[in-house]
Amino acid sequence: MSGYDRVVQPAAGDEALENHLGGDEGKNYRQYEFDMVAPHVGTSMLEIGSGLGHFAEQFLPHLDRLVVSDFDPYCVEQLNKRFDGRDDIQVLQFGLPTDIPLDDPVDTVVMMNVLEHIEEDVEALRSLARVTKPGGRIIIWVPGYMQLYGDFDRKVGHVTRYTPATLGKTVAEAGLRAEVLKPINFLGGIAWWAAVRRGGVGYPDPRLVKIYDRTVVPTTRFIERFFRPPFGQTVFCVARVPG
């Protein structure tokens, strides 16, 4: 799992509402995330908002070096325990935007459901670019479309939901070039609108998440192999750092 709101009550280790799809109910969705991101990852990776480290851990067989990070002390403690004894893994604690305490740049930065929490999103991307090698990539996964913004977004601290146009503008203002920029998870967007915006659901019901994961996610993946959707629950971007 990844993102700044992994933990609602750090002492108890509760998973945040936003990440039910990262739990046991969301195996297909987790694979969907990985399969979208992995082709763009190089040999050294920094993940922003690593939570408990589940998402980043999937990349270990493909990496020479991994840096995981979070701003939450509980998450950082759990990351240190999870990766204890691994010389190829570094754990950092910081929040964006800031000067990131990383001396040796990486070729890839990954941020899953993080940027939407940050008001100074342009400056946050500039901070990340400074610790990315020239020609490297910053991979951004954010919730899409303000038409889907509801009580859930407010509860987990979303400043905004992006469109390809608004995310593209943010990326360009940060001095980056978008190589991939598109909405994804078209059917998920429709389901989210029906459940959260029209149905008034305050947070994802794990039982519905399980049904969604078994039916909607595989169908969406199949459809999007042949059809670029006009909108989606998520906006996905791969931004290149100037070389």
N, C-alpha and C positions, 0 to 999 in steps of 0.2 A: 504494500500500500504506500501511497505517497500523497503529499499535500500537507499544508500547514494545520489543518484541523483534524488530524488523525485522532486526537485524544481530547475528549470533552472534560473529563475529570482525571488529570494525570495520576493522582494517587491511586485511583482504582483501575486505571488502564482501560477505561471504556473507549471503544471505537467511536469516532465521530459519525454523526448521521450521514454525512456526505459519502462515507466510504462503506456502506453496506455492500456495495457491489464488489468490494475488495475482499469480503469475508467468504466463508464457506459456501454461501448461497450464490456466489458469483464467479465460479470457476471459468465459465466460457468468456465472461467479460474480462477477467484478468488476462486470459490468453489473447483476447482481442486487443487489449492495450499493448501487450508485449509484442505481438505480431506487427502492429502499426509502428511502434517505436524502434524495434531492433534493427531493421535494415539501415537506419540512419546513424547508428551508434558506432564509434570508432573503437580504439583500443584502450582509451582512458576516459573515465566518465565521472562527472559530478552530478549527483541528484540533489535537487533542492526540495526540502520538506520530505525527508525519507520516512518519517513516521517510525514504524517498528522494523523497517528494512525488507519487507517481503518482496516488494517490486524490484528493488535494486539487486537483490540476491539472485534473481533469475538471470542476470547478465554476467555473473561471475565466470562461467565457462568461456566467455568470449572476450574477456578483458585482461589486460596486463595490470591495470590499476583502477581502483574504485574509491571514490570519495563520497561518503554519505553525510547528510547534514539535516539539522532541524533547529528550530528556535526554542522548542519546548524541552525543559530539563528532563522530564520523564522519558521522552522519546530518545534523547541523547544518551541517557543512562541505559536504556534498553538496546540501543545500537551498539554501545560499547560492550555490553554483555554478549550480544549476538555475534559480533565479529572479533571477539577477544582472541588474541594470538595470531591474527592475520596481518602479516607485514605489508601486504599489498592493498590493505583497506585502511582508510583514514576516516575518522569521525570528527565532524566540526559542529560547533553551535554558533549560529548567528541568525539574524533576521534581515530581510531585504526591505528597502535598498540600503546597502552598506558597503564598506570596503571589506571584501571577503578575505578571511585569513588563510589564503592559499598561495604558497610561494611558487609552486610548480604548476603551470597551466595544464589544463586537460584539453582533449580534442572534441569532447562532447559534453554539453550540459543538458540535463533532462529535468523538466518541471511539470509535474502532473497535478492539475487542479490546485495551483498555487497563485498564479499571476492575478486571478480575479479577486484575490483578497488584498491586493496592494494598490493604494491610491496612486502612488508614484511609480506607475508601471514602466514608464519609459526609463527612468533612472535605475529601476531594478534590472532591466535588461542591459543597460550600460555597465552596471556593476558586474554582471555575468560575463559580458564580452571581455572585460579586462582580465578575467581568469581563464579565458578560452584561447587556444592557440590560433594564430592567423589562419583563416580558411576553415576553422572548425565550425561546429554546428550547435545551435541552441534549439532544443526540441520543446515545444510548448503545447500543452493539452489543457484546454479551458472549457468551461460550460458555455453553450451557445445561446444567443438570441434573448433579448430582453422580454420578448413575448412570453418566455417561459419563466421569467423571474417571479418568485412568490415568497411565501412565508419561510419555506425551507432555505432559500438563499439568504434571507435576513438572519435566520437562526445561526447559520454557519459562517456569517460574516462576509458574504460576497459583496464587493463594491459594485460589480457589474457582471453581466454576461456579454460575451463578445460575438461579433459577426466577423466573417473574413475581412470585410472592409475596415472595421474598427481595429481589429488585431493587426492587420496589415499596416495601418497608419502608425500604430504604436511601435511596431517592429522597425519601420522605416525611420521614424523619429529617433530611434535608438542607434541608428547607423548600421542596421543589419539589412540583409537582403533575403526576402522570403523565397525559398526554393519550392516549398510545398505549403499551400494555404487553402484549406477547404473545410466545409462542414462534413461531419461524419455522424453515423448512428441516427439515420433518418427515422426509422421506426421507433427508436428510443425517444426521439424528440416528440413524436406524436403521443406515445404512451405517457411521457412526462407531462405534456400539456393536459391530457385527459385526466390524469390522476392528481396532479399537484395544482394546476391552474384552474381547471374546471371542477375537479372532484373535491378540492379543498383538503387534500391529504397533506399534513404538516411535515411528514417525513416518510421515507420508503418503508413499507411493511415488509419484513423479511420473507414472509410467505409469498407475497407478490413478486419480490425480487427473485425468488427461486424460479417462479413460473416465467418471469421475464428472461432470466438467464438461459433457461432451457429452450425457449421458443423464439423470443424476439431477437436475441443476439445472433444465433446462427442464421436466421432468416435475413437479418440486416447485412451480415457479412456476405451472404450469397448475393443479395441484390446489388450491393455496392461494388462487387467485382465487375459488373456490367453497366452500372448506372451511377452517374455522379449526382447525388441528391441536391436539391435546391436549398435545403437547410438541414439542421440536425441538432441533436442534444449537445453535441460537442463541436468545437472548432479545433482543428489540428494544424500545427504550423511547424515547419523545419526552417529555421533562419540561419543564414550563413554569416559568419563573422568576416569582415574584410580581410583579405590576404595580401 
